Amino acid sequence: MDFSYTEEQTLLRNSVSKYLADNYKFESWRKFTRSEAGRDPNHWKQFAELGLLAAVLPEEHGGLGGGGVESSIIMEEFGKALVVEPYVPTVVIGGGFLKRGSDAQKEEWLARIAAGETILAFAFAEPRGRYNLADLATTAKKQGGSYVLNGQKAVVIGAPWADHFIVTARTSGGQRDKDGVSVFIVDKKAKGVTTRDYPTVDSLRASEVAFENVEVPAANLIGTADNGLPLIEQVVDEAIAAVCAEATGAMKVLVDTTVEYSKTRKQFGVPIGKFQVLQHRMVDMFVQYEQSVSITLMVTLKLAEEAVERAKAASAAKVTIGKAGRFVGQQAVQIHGGIGMTDELNVGHYFKRLTLIDTLFGNTDHHLKRYAALS
């Protein structure tokens, strides 16, 4: 099998890499992530102009017709630069749901996403739900031509920047039933929606979101009522592939930075890279990184397969990335010594991001159990 990237995909990588190298430097990142907004909106506009927001959306709705590979390329480069813009919530997840929605939803939303005119956030996690996508206390009751939404969502990544939410809710059945789950798009400004915003440890922004008797038009239902779980699982697996690619980008920077530091930091009059025990550690870091790249490519290529194979690939990748990210991050910090923990050095920030990626959409333990169950 040929794993070579096409000319268009290589150009896409080069375009993203050059823009970030020129405009998304670490010192600038430190400044705008500590600002009140937590981001620089100009980057989102530039992403739209570069076609990054359109890359994985259908051509007939303003996109460029790409898929999982293009998403992986973009996210790997984003991982190298610690990009905080809500690409996964808006393009991968929001676009993933809406391109499978009704014709009216596709017409209304996909071109807006591609043009950078909207930002979406995925409100799916609940305080007591752990990582079970079907464990929902949030309810949506049919009332005339609308649904009335009540419930609470936790750690909604990108919510402070969003104008609409993609919300999972129970429309029938028991709290953990696989049937009876539905997906809605909800206006953040709708009456009854309240948010509590905060920064996350990896310098992103998130919110606790509460819905109290929020009226949602029936036209905002994505897919079919009561049968939303398969679609949710598919889109979340696509998001897992994207964040795994982001993690490989972050690991690449940590490996390269650590190797370079070992050549210049001296102990007992010689560079610490001359010590065999540290050489072994850095080789192990590189091996973990290469394994992560391989399994990320595997899950990306399996996104189009039937549900069980796709889910197994996603869980296998999540477990591998979780373990590798922790190992690479720990070794990078330890080899750098005390400065590895400082805010001024990028090493600790990459480790924080890798740590948070491990918890996104299910941690290592959750996906080990999921893989075993699917097998």
CORBELFEN-V981745 format. One record per residue. N is the residue number from 1. PHI is phi in whole degrees, -180 to 180 (none if undefined). PSI is psi as a letter, one per 30 degrees, with the letter a starting at -180 (999 if undefined). D_FIRST is the distance of its C-alpha to the first C-alpha in Angstrom with 2 decimals. Layout:
n:N phi:PHI psi:PSI d_first:D_FIRST
n:N phi:PHI psi:PSI d_first:D_FIRST
This chain:
n:1 phi:none psi:k d_first:0.00
n:2 phi:-90 psi:j d_first:3.79
n:3 phi:-100 psi:g d_first:6.30
n:4 phi:-73 psi:k d_first:9.16
n:5 phi:-80 psi:k d_first:12.09
n:6 phi:-72 psi:l d_first:13.85
n:7 phi:-61 psi:e d_first:17.33
n:8 phi:-65 psi:e d_first:19.00
n:9 phi:-68 psi:e d_first:17.29
n:10 phi:-65 psi:e d_first:18.24
n:11 phi:-64 psi:e d_first:21.71
n:12 phi:-61 psi:e d_first:21.99
n:13 phi:-60 psi:e d_first:21.39
n:14 phi:-63 psi:e d_first:23.86
n:15 phi:-64 psi:e d_first:26.35
n:16 phi:-65 psi:e d_first:26.42
n:17 phi:-61 psi:e d_first:26.59
n:18 phi:-67 psi:e d_first:29.41
n:19 phi:-62 psi:e d_first:31.41
n:20 phi:-68 psi:e d_first:31.35
n:21 phi:-63 psi:e d_first:32.18
n:22 phi:-84 psi:e d_first:35.11
n:23 phi:-124 psi:f d_first:36.40
n:24 phi:-127 psi:h d_first:35.34
n:25 phi:-73 psi:l d_first:36.79
n:26 phi:-60 psi:e d_first:37.70
n:27 phi:-65 psi:e d_first:41.44
n:28 phi:-65 psi:e d_first:41.21
n:29 phi:-58 psi:e d_first:39.10
n:30 phi:-62 psi:e d_first:41.86
n:31 phi:-71 psi:e d_first:44.47
n:32 phi:-78 psi:f d_first:43.08
n:33 phi:-73 psi:f d_first:41.77
n:34 phi:-98 psi:g d_first:45.39
n:35 phi:-77 psi:l d_first:46.92
n:36 phi:-61 psi:e d_first:48.32
n:37 phi:-74 psi:e d_first:45.42
n:38 phi:83 psi:g d_first:42.78
n:39 phi:-160 psi:l d_first:40.61
n:40 phi:-109 psi:j d_first:41.02
n:41 phi:-58 psi:f d_first:40.66
n:42 phi:-61 psi:e d_first:40.12
n:43 phi:-66 psi:e d_first:36.56
n:44 phi:-63 psi:e d_first:35.77
n:45 phi:-63 psi:e d_first:37.24
n:46 phi:-67 psi:e d_first:35.18
n:47 phi:-60 psi:e d_first:31.95
n:48 phi:-65 psi:e d_first:32.98
n:49 phi:-65 psi:e d_first:33.78
n:50 phi:-77 psi:f d_first:30.46
n:51 phi:86 psi:g d_first:28.71
n:52 phi:-70 psi:e d_first:27.24
n:53 phi:-76 psi:f d_first:29.09
n:54 phi:-98 psi:f d_first:27.90
n:55 phi:-57 psi:e d_first:24.22
n:56 phi:-109 psi:g d_first:23.02
n:57 phi:-101 psi:l d_first:25.87
n:58 phi:-63 psi:k d_first:26.11
n:59 phi:-63 psi:e d_first:27.18
n:60 phi:-69 psi:f d_first:30.11
n:61 phi:-125 psi:h d_first:31.62
n:62 phi:90 psi:g d_first:31.43
n:63 phi:-93 psi:a d_first:27.87
n:64 phi:-111 psi:g d_first:24.99
n:65 phi:79 psi:g d_first:22.58
n:66 phi:-79 psi:a d_first:19.95
n:67 phi:-146 psi:b d_first:18.48
n:68 phi:-61 psi:e d_first:17.26
n:69 phi:-65 psi:e d_first:15.15
n:70 phi:-64 psi:e d_first:18.31
n:71 phi:-61 psi:e d_first:20.47
n:72 phi:-64 psi:e d_first:18.57
n:73 phi:-61 psi:e d_first:18.95
n:74 phi:-62 psi:e d_first:22.62
n:75 phi:-69 psi:e d_first:23.36
n:76 phi:-63 psi:e d_first:21.97
n:77 phi:-67 psi:e d_first:24.33
n:78 phi:-62 psi:e d_first:27.04
n:79 phi:-63 psi:e d_first:26.75
n:80 phi:-68 psi:f d_first:27.41
n:81 phi:-107 psi:g d_first:30.59
n:82 phi:58 psi:h d_first:31.80
n:83 phi:-61 psi:k d_first:31.93
n:84 phi:-101 psi:f d_first:34.33
n:85 phi:-60 psi:k d_first:34.15
n:86 phi:-79 psi:i d_first:33.31
n:87 phi:-69 psi:e d_first:29.92
n:88 phi:-65 psi:e d_first:28.49
n:89 phi:-60 psi:e d_first:31.70
n:90 phi:-85 psi:e d_first:32.14
n:91 phi:-87 psi:e d_first:28.83
n:92 phi:-72 psi:e d_first:26.29
n:93 phi:-86 psi:e d_first:28.87
n:94 phi:-59 psi:e d_first:31.56
n:95 phi:-63 psi:e d_first:29.27
n:96 phi:-62 psi:e d_first:27.15
n:97 phi:-70 psi:e d_first:30.34
n:98 phi:-72 psi:f d_first:31.99
n:99 phi:-74 psi:f d_first:29.25
n:100 phi:-110 psi:g d_first:29.59
n:101 phi:-87 psi:a d_first:33.36
n:102 phi:-73 psi:l d_first:35.94
n:103 phi:-59 psi:e d_first:36.11
n:104 phi:-65 psi:e d_first:39.03
n:105 phi:-67 psi:e d_first:37.18
n:106 phi:-60 psi:e d_first:34.22
n:107 phi:-63 psi:e d_first:36.79
n:108 phi:-79 psi:e d_first:38.78
n:109 phi:-106 psi:e d_first:36.28
n:110 phi:-66 psi:e d_first:32.90
n:111 phi:-66 psi:e d_first:34.45
n:112 phi:-67 psi:e d_first:36.60
n:113 phi:-63 psi:e d_first:33.68
n:114 phi:-61 psi:e d_first:31.91
n:115 phi:-86 psi:f d_first:35.21
n:116 phi:75 psi:g d_first:35.88
n:117 phi:-90 psi:f d_first:39.01
n:118 phi:-144 psi:l d_first:38.46
n:119 phi:-127 psi:k d_first:37.30
n:120 phi:-114 psi:l d_first:36.47
n:121 phi:-133 psi:k d_first:36.55
n:122 phi:-100 psi:j d_first:35.26
n:123 phi:-98 psi:j d_first:38.25
n:124 phi:-127 psi:e d_first:36.96
n:125 phi:-78 psi:k d_first:38.01
n:126 phi:-125 psi:l d_first:41.51
n:127 phi:-54 psi:e d_first:43.86
n:128 phi:-113 psi:g d_first:43.82
n:129 phi:-87 psi:f d_first:40.46
n:130 phi:51 psi:b d_first:38.35
n:131 phi:-110 psi:g d_first:34.70
n:132 phi:-81 psi:j d_first:35.33
n:133 phi:-67 psi:f d_first:34.43
n:134 phi:-94 psi:f d_first:36.87
n:135 phi:-84 psi:j d_first:39.77
n:136 phi:-128 psi:k d_first:41.72
n:137 phi:-92 psi:f d_first:45.39
n:138 phi:-68 psi:k d_first:45.11
n:139 phi:-121 psi:l d_first:46.41
n:140 phi:-133 psi:j d_first:46.53
n:141 phi:-99 psi:k d_first:49.42
n:142 phi:-69 psi:k d_first:49.76
n:143 phi:-146 psi:j d_first:52.99
n:144 phi:66 psi:b d_first:53.78
n:145 phi:-94 psi:g d_first:51.16
n:146 phi:-137 psi:l d_first:49.73
n:147 phi:-118 psi:k d_first:48.41
n:148 phi:-109 psi:j d_first:50.27
n:149 phi:-101 psi:k d_first:48.05
n:150 phi:-139 psi:k d_first:49.30
n:151 phi:152 psi:a d_first:47.63
n:152 phi:-139 psi:k d_first:46.22
n:153 phi:-120 psi:k d_first:42.80
n:154 phi:-112 psi:k d_first:42.05
n:155 phi:46 psi:i d_first:40.08
n:156 phi:-86 psi:j d_first:38.89
n:157 phi:-65 psi:k d_first:36.76
n:158 phi:81 psi:g d_first:37.65
n:159 phi:-60 psi:e d_first:40.57
n:160 phi:-61 psi:f d_first:43.18
n:161 phi:-97 psi:f d_first:41.36
n:162 phi:-82 psi:l d_first:40.50
n:163 phi:-110 psi:f d_first:42.54
n:164 phi:-141 psi:l d_first:41.06
n:165 phi:-113 psi:k d_first:39.63
n:166 phi:-96 psi:j d_first:37.08
n:167 phi:-119 psi:k d_first:39.02
n:168 phi:-96 psi:k d_first:38.29
n:169 phi:-151 psi:l d_first:41.46
n:170 phi:-93 psi:k d_first:42.80
n:171 phi:-106 psi:f d_first:44.40
n:172 phi:-168 psi:l d_first:45.30
n:173 phi:81 psi:a d_first:45.17
n:174 phi:-81 psi:l d_first:45.51
n:175 phi:-60 psi:e d_first:44.24
n:176 phi:-114 psi:g d_first:41.13
n:177 phi:-67 psi:k d_first:40.44
n:178 phi:-72 psi:e d_first:36.96
n:179 phi:-87 psi:l d_first:38.71
n:180 phi:92 psi:g d_first:41.00
n:181 phi:-102 psi:k d_first:38.76
n:182 phi:-133 psi:l d_first:38.65
n:183 phi:-126 psi:k d_first:37.37
n:184 phi:-131 psi:l d_first:39.63
n:185 phi:-104 psi:k d_first:39.74
n:186 phi:-125 psi:k d_first:42.96
n:187 phi:-69 psi:k d_first:44.88
n:188 phi:-62 psi:f d_first:45.60
n:189 phi:-88 psi:g d_first:49.08
n:190 phi:-63 psi:k d_first:49.93
n:191 phi:-61 psi:k d_first:53.18
n:192 phi:100 psi:f d_first:52.70
n:193 phi:-94 psi:k d_first:49.57
n:194 phi:-129 psi:k d_first:50.27
n:195 phi:-132 psi:k d_first:48.09
n:196 phi:-124 psi:j d_first:48.61
n:197 phi:-93 psi:l d_first:46.46
n:198 phi:-162 psi:l d_first:45.59
n:199 phi:-81 psi:k d_first:43.27
n:200 phi:-94 psi:l d_first:40.65
n:201 phi:-65 psi:f d_first:40.34
n:202 phi:-98 psi:g d_first:37.25
n:203 phi:75 psi:g d_first:39.24
n:204 phi:-85 psi:a d_first:37.89
n:205 phi:-126 psi:k d_first:40.41
n:206 phi:-144 psi:l d_first:40.75
n:207 phi:-143 psi:l d_first:43.45
n:208 phi:-91 psi:k d_first:45.09
n:209 phi:-119 psi:k d_first:45.52
n:210 phi:-117 psi:k d_first:48.25
n:211 phi:-119 psi:j d_first:48.75
n:212 phi:-125 psi:j d_first:52.32
n:213 phi:52 psi:h d_first:53.06
n:214 phi:-83 psi:k d_first:50.58
n:215 phi:-86 psi:k d_first:50.69
n:216 phi:-119 psi:k d_first:47.29
n:217 phi:-59 psi:k d_first:47.27
n:218 phi:-59 psi:f d_first:45.57
n:219 phi:-66 psi:f d_first:43.53
n:220 phi:-89 psi:g d_first:41.81
n:221 phi:-72 psi:k d_first:40.24
n:222 phi:-97 psi:k d_first:36.44
n:223 phi:80 psi:a d_first:35.15
n:224 phi:-102 psi:k d_first:37.50
n:225 phi:-64 psi:k d_first:40.25
n:226 phi:72 psi:f d_first:39.92
n:227 phi:-129 psi:h d_first:36.25
n:228 phi:-87 psi:f d_first:34.60
n:229 phi:-62 psi:e d_first:32.98
n:230 phi:-57 psi:e d_first:29.67
n:231 phi:-67 psi:e d_first:29.28
n:232 phi:-60 psi:e d_first:30.34
n:233 phi:-63 psi:e d_first:27.81
n:234 phi:-65 psi:e d_first:24.95
n:235 phi:-67 psi:e d_first:26.11
n:236 phi:-66 psi:e d_first:26.75
n:237 phi:-63 psi:e d_first:23.23
n:238 phi:-66 psi:e d_first:22.03
n:239 phi:-68 psi:e d_first:24.67
n:240 phi:-60 psi:e d_first:23.55
n:241 phi:-59 psi:e d_first:20.06
n:242 phi:-67 psi:e d_first:22.01
n:243 phi:-73 psi:f d_first:24.45
n:244 phi:-65 psi:e d_first:21.87
n:245 phi:-64 psi:e d_first:20.42
n:246 phi:-59 psi:e d_first:24.08
n:247 phi:-63 psi:e d_first:24.65
n:248 phi:-65 psi:e d_first:21.97
n:249 phi:-64 psi:e d_first:23.79
n:250 phi:-65 psi:e d_first:27.07
n:251 phi:-64 psi:e d_first:25.94
n:252 phi:-58 psi:e d_first:24.74
n:253 phi:-64 psi:e d_first:28.27
n:254 phi:-64 psi:e d_first:29.96
n:255 phi:-63 psi:e d_first:28.18
n:256 phi:-64 psi:e d_first:28.92
n:257 phi:-64 psi:e d_first:32.44
n:258 phi:-69 psi:e d_first:33.28
n:259 phi:-63 psi:e d_first:32.22
n:260 phi:-64 psi:e d_first:34.24
n:261 phi:-63 psi:e d_first:37.19
n:262 phi:-66 psi:f d_first:37.24
n:263 phi:-84 psi:f d_first:37.80
n:264 phi:-110 psi:f d_first:40.86
n:265 phi:-78 psi:k d_first:42.52
n:266 phi:-107 psi:k d_first:44.98
n:267 phi:-139 psi:k d_first:46.62
n:268 phi:56 psi:h d_first:49.28
n:269 phi:85 psi:g d_first:48.91
n:270 phi:-132 psi:l d_first:45.22
n:271 phi:-60 psi:k d_first:41.99
n:272 phi:-66 psi:f d_first:40.75
n:273 phi:-67 psi:f d_first:37.32
n:274 phi:-79 psi:f d_first:39.06
n:275 phi:-79 psi:k d_first:39.65
n:276 phi:-62 psi:e d_first:37.29
n:277 phi:-64 psi:e d_first:37.27
n:278 phi:-76 psi:e d_first:36.04
n:279 phi:-60 psi:e d_first:33.42
n:280 phi:-63 psi:e d_first:32.06
n:281 phi:-63 psi:e d_first:32.12
n:282 phi:-69 psi:e d_first:30.22
n:283 phi:-64 psi:e d_first:27.55
n:284 phi:-63 psi:e d_first:27.29
n:285 phi:-60 psi:e d_first:27.08
n:286 phi:-65 psi:e d_first:24.18
n:287 phi:-62 psi:e d_first:22.32
n:288 phi:-62 psi:e d_first:23.03
n:289 phi:-63 psi:e d_first:21.78
n:290 phi:-64 psi:e d_first:18.42
n:291 phi:-63 psi:e d_first:18.01
n:292 phi:-66 psi:e d_first:19.00
n:293 phi:-61 psi:e d_first:16.45
n:294 phi:-65 psi:e d_first:13.60
n:295 phi:-73 psi:f d_first:15.23
n:296 phi:-67 psi:e d_first:16.04
n:297 phi:-63 psi:e d_first:12.49
n:298 phi:-61 psi:e d_first:11.97
n:299 phi:-68 psi:e d_first:15.16
n:300 phi:-61 psi:e d_first:14.54
n:301 phi:-74 psi:f d_first:11.50
n:302 phi:-97 psi:g d_first:13.74
n:303 phi:-64 psi:f d_first:16.78
n:304 phi:-90 psi:f d_first:16.54
n:305 phi:-81 psi:l d_first:16.55
n:306 phi:-65 psi:l d_first:19.95
n:307 phi:-56 psi:e d_first:22.46
n:308 phi:-66 psi:e d_first:22.41
n:309 phi:-66 psi:e d_first:18.69
n:310 phi:-62 psi:e d_first:18.82
n:311 phi:-66 psi:e d_first:22.00
n:312 phi:-62 psi:e d_first:20.85
n:313 phi:-64 psi:e d_first:17.91
n:314 phi:-64 psi:e d_first:20.49
n:315 phi:-68 psi:e d_first:23.03
n:316 phi:-61 psi:e d_first:20.82
n:317 phi:-66 psi:e d_first:19.90
n:318 phi:-63 psi:e d_first:23.57
n:319 phi:-65 psi:e d_first:24.83
n:320 phi:-63 psi:e d_first:22.62
n:321 phi:-65 psi:e d_first:23.47
n:322 phi:-60 psi:e d_first:27.10
n:323 phi:-69 psi:e d_first:27.55
n:324 phi:-67 psi:e d_first:25.74
n:325 phi:-61 psi:e d_first:27.65
n:326 phi:-65 psi:e d_first:30.90
n:327 phi:-63 psi:e d_first:30.36
n:328 phi:-62 psi:e d_first:29.32
n:329 phi:-63 psi:e d_first:32.17
n:330 phi:-63 psi:e d_first:34.74
n:331 phi:-67 psi:e d_first:34.01
n:332 phi:-62 psi:e d_first:34.08
n:333 phi:-64 psi:e d_first:37.43
n:334 phi:-68 psi:e d_first:38.87
n:335 phi:-69 psi:e d_first:38.02
n:336 phi:-73 psi:f d_first:39.52
n:337 phi:75 psi:b d_first:42.58
n:338 phi:-58 psi:e d_first:45.10
n:339 phi:-69 psi:f d_first:43.75
n:340 phi:-64 psi:f d_first:40.45
n:341 phi:-99 psi:f d_first:42.41
n:342 phi:-81 psi:l d_first:44.11
n:343 phi:-70 psi:f d_first:43.63
n:344 phi:-74 psi:f d_first:43.66
n:345 phi:-98 psi:k d_first:40.48
n:346 phi:-74 psi:f d_first:37.11
n:347 phi:-56 psi:e d_first:35.83
n:348 phi:-63 psi:e d_first:37.68
n:349 phi:-71 psi:e d_first:36.56
n:350 phi:-66 psi:e d_first:32.85
n:351 phi:-64 psi:e d_first:33.65
n:352 phi:-61 psi:e d_first:35.52
n:353 phi:-64 psi:e d_first:32.67
n:354 phi:-63 psi:e d_first:30.25
n:355 phi:-65 psi:e d_first:32.97
n:356 phi:-70 psi:e d_first:33.36
n:357 phi:-61 psi:e d_first:29.64
n:358 phi:-59 psi:e d_first:29.83
n:359 phi:-89 psi:f d_first:32.51
n:360 phi:-69 psi:k d_first:30.96
n:361 phi:59 psi:g d_first:30.05
n:362 phi:110 psi:k d_first:30.75
n:363 phi:-84 psi:a d_first:30.99
n:364 phi:-58 psi:e d_first:29.38
n:365 phi:-61 psi:e d_first:31.91
n:366 phi:-60 psi:e d_first:31.50
n:367 phi:-77 psi:f d_first:27.73
n:368 phi:-62 psi:e d_first:28.09
n:369 phi:-67 psi:e d_first:30.52
n:370 phi:-64 psi:e d_first:28.43
n:371 phi:-62 psi:e d_first:25.38
n:372 phi:-62 psi:e d_first:27.81
n:373 phi:-65 psi:e d_first:29.40
n:374 phi:-71 psi:f d_first:26.20
n:375 phi:-83 psi:999 d_first:25.21
